[in-house]
Each structure stands twice: as structure tokens, then as C-alpha cells.
């Protein structure tokens, strides 16, 4: 029995197993990377849809409501309302 040759065979088989495991891990990491890219893209789309359909209309309302109120109150004669206050 030749001990150095047996040790060499054991180390070679361990290297082969280690290389196979590393290849499997690389494949799994690539799958995870693709999944993370898809999730990142999904969150970006969700963010922009939220901005377009919630924040922009909210900003529009900040402009439109005062303008509408001004238009409505401008059509109502304020002095008539003051006269009504004096009656009550």
C-alpha cells in the first residue's frame, strides 16, 4: 500500500467534488441574481405607477381646488352673503 498515492487520490476526489459543488453554487447564485433583477424591475414599475396615478393627481388637486373655489366664490356675490349675516 502506497500512502502518498492514496492521499493524492483522496485529495483529487475532494477537489472534483469541491469543483462540482462550486459549479452548483454558481448556478444557484445566477438564478438568485436573475430573480433579484426581476424583483427590482417590478418595484421600479410599481414606484412609477404610484407616482403617476397618485402623486401627480394629488399635485393637480393642489392647483385645481383653489382655482375652482376662487371661480365658485367669485360667481357668488360676497356682499349678498354679508347682508344675510346681518339679518340673522
C-alpha positions in Angstrom: 0.0 0.0 0.0 1.4 3.3 -1.1 0.3 6.0 1.3 1.2 9.1 -0.8 -0.7 7.8 -3.8 -3.8 7.1 -1.7 -3.6 10.5 -0.2 -3.2 12.0 -3.6 -6.3 10.1 -4.9 -8.3 11.3 -1.9 -7.3 14.9 -2.4 -8.1 14.7 -6.2 -11.6 13.2 -5.5 -12.2 16.0 -2.9 -11.1 18.6 -5.5 -13.5 17.2 -8.0 -16.4 17.2 -5.5 -15.5 20.7 -4.4 -15.4 21.9 -8.1 -18.8 20.3 -8.7 -20.3 22.0 -5.6 -18.8 25.3 -6.7 -20.4 24.9 -10.1 -23.8 24.1 -8.5 -23.5 27.2 -6.2 -22.6 29.4 -9.2 -25.7 28.2 -11.0 -27.9 28.8 -7.9 -26.3 32.3 -7.5 -27.1 33.1 -11.1 -30.7 32.1 -10.6 -30.9 34.3 -7.5 -29.4 37.2 -9.4 -32.0 36.9 -12.1 -34.7 36.7 -9.5 -33.4 39.8 -7.8 -33.3 41.7 -11.1 -36.9 40.8 -11.8 -38.0 41.9 -8.4 -36.0 45.2 -8.8 -37.7 45.8 -12.1 -41.1 45.1 -10.5 -40.5 47.5 -7.7 -39.4 50.2 -10.1 -42.6 49.8 -12.2 -44.7 49.9 -9.0 -42.9 53.0 -7.9 -43.5 54.9 -11.1 -47.1 53.7 -11.4 -47.7 55.1 -7.9 -46.1 58.4 -8.8 -48.2 58.7 -12.0 -51.6 57.6 -10.6 -51.4 59.0 -7.0 -48.8 61.8 -6.5 -49.4 63.7 -9.8 -53.2 63.8 -9.4 -52.7 64.9 -5.8 -50.4 67.8 -7.0 -53.0 68.6 -9.7 -55.7 68.9 -7.0 -53.5 71.3 -5.0 -53.7 73.6 -8.1 -57.3 72.8 -9.2 -59.2 73.1 -5.9 -58.1 76.6 -5.0 -58.8 77.7 -8.6 -62.2 76.1 -8.6 -63.0 77.6 -5.2 -61.9 81.0 -6.4 -64.1 80.7 -9.5 -67.1 79.5 -7.5 -66.7 82.1 -4.8 -66.2 84.8 -7.5 -69.5 83.9 -9.0 -71.3 84.3 -5.6 -71.7 87.8 -4.6 -69.9 88.1 -1.2 -71.8 91.3 -0.3 -75.1 89.5 -0.5 -73.8 87.0 2.0 -72.8 89.8 4.4 -76.2 91.2 4.1 -77.7 87.8 5.1 -75.4 87.6 8.1 -76.8 90.9 9.4 -80.4 89.6 9.1 -79.6 86.6 11.3 
